Amino acid sequence: MTIKEKVSIITPVYNCEKYIEETIRSVQEQTFVNWEWIICDDGSTDKTIDIIRERIRSDKRIRLISQEHSGLPAKGRNGALSLRSGDFIAFLDSDDKWHPEKLAIQTQYLKEHPGCHAVNALYELIGDPETVKFHSGIQEQSYHEKADFDAMFLKCLVHISSLMIRNSLINEVGIFDEDPGLRGVEDYDYLLRLTYRRPIHQISRTLSCYRIAMGTVLHDKEYNRFEKEMRLLEKMVTSGYERDNRRIRKRKAAIYYNRGINALYLYGGAFRKDFMQSFILDKTDPKILITLCSSWLPASLLRKWLKLLLSMKKKIKTRTSSKG
């Protein structure tokens, strides 16, 4: 096959010496070789830059740019995007990695589906075994043929490191929002604005690895995801992306529910109050109702009970799909 298309890989990085070598290796092992990789460093103070520069010496497809520390992944992504020259754009967080065939499969999909402007793939969780086991027990990865705005507004179905888009779509969607109030959900904001214009197709193969690690914003108690998600919801409403009050209440209910789950499993706090508020906002979601009715249990038993319910749901779904 004659290679014509070029992929621009976009990565923001900050103090990632522990994982960046593994991430680089996963890109260099891609079976699709016509790529450029633009890495934007956000003022790292560890050995991250040294590791990247060492790799650049033997691989000129990798380009490193630097900026003063901002603490905003959006700013790093935008800096890298401004230098892109590829036909397709792939995003990769600095602690994630790809399966060797990731770029090849997604570029081929976009070539075979000219009407498709964005394609996603399934991912697997990696990291500390206990942390991965914990998140696998309380989270469920959703499969979809196409993720449109209506589905994405209620729940983020796409992980940024699994996404590839056409370069032309950047002009439609614009850049990542550098509002500090959206730090940590700026990728979700981008995906919402993207799906408002074009749906994201999904390949039902696992092609990327999403690292779950203690010390990231996901596990940082000081990082208020509830506040960030509420700010993003407000942006979607005030900017006119979503006007349906019923759907707005459902999304707000999900945000309260997620805060309750985080309080129950990670941080401690008034999780029962969040489950009640979630139910008040959305009385139609059986998950919320079951969780609320079960919340009279002691926290230790409730955690085990909810994990068991999710495990049973996954098994039923697996059996149903295998029969289909």
Secondary structure, 3 states (H helix, E strand, C coil): CCCCCCEEEEEEECCCCCCHHHHHHHHHCCCCCCEEEEEEECCCCCCHHHHHHHHHCCCCCEEEEECCCCCCHHHHHHHHHCCCCCCEEEECCCCCEECCCHHHHHHHHHHHCCCCCEEEEEEEEEECHHHHHHHHHHCCCCCCCEECHHHHHHCCCCCHHHCEEEHHHHHHHCCCCCCHHHCCCHHHHHHHHHHHHCCEEEEEEEEEEEEECCCCHHHCCCCCHHHHHHHHHHHHHHCCCCCCHHHHHHHHHHHHHHHHHHHHHHHCCCHHHHHHHHHHHCCCCHHHHHHHHHCCCCHHHHHHHHHHHHHHHHHHHHHHHHHC
